[in-house]
Amino acid sequence: MSTLSCSSSSESIACSYYNPSTETRLVRIANSAQWYFEGMVLPRQKLRFLAPPDAYLEVYVGEEVEGSPLECIACDRL
């Protein structure tokens, strides 16, 4: 399973997502009306980014958003 850890600040959340698998993961935040983020995380690599406090990180297997996400993680719960 992948790992996402977050620490909060006044207007955004600093997040760190680690991909422990041997497959590339596409991650994105698309649930916020004024915020969109998308990034590629290679196997055994870490991605750091800022997100709104109500953000959900969607994790997909491969290099394209196809079907349902493998995981959907809320930053504020971690």
Rosetta blueprint (number, residue, H / E / L):
1 M L
2 S L
3 T E
4 L E
5 S E
6 C E
7 S E
8 S E
9 S L
10 S L
11 E L
12 S L
13 I E
14 A E
15 C E
16 S E
17 Y E
18 Y E
19 N E
20 P L
21 S L
22 T L
23 E L
24 T L
25 R E
26 L E
27 V E
28 R E
29 I E
30 A E
31 N E
32 S E
33 A L
34 Q L
35 W E
36 Y E
37 F E
38 E E
39 G E
40 M E
41 V E
42 L L
43 P L
44 R L
45 Q E
46 K E
47 L E
48 R E
49 F E
50 L E
51 A E
52 P L
53 P L
54 D L
55 A L
56 Y E
57 L E
58 E E
59 V E
60 Y E
61 V E
62 G L
63 E L
64 E L
65 V L
66 E L
67 G L
68 S L
69 P L
70 L L
71 E E
72 C E
73 I E
74 A E
75 C H
76 D H
77 R H
78 L L
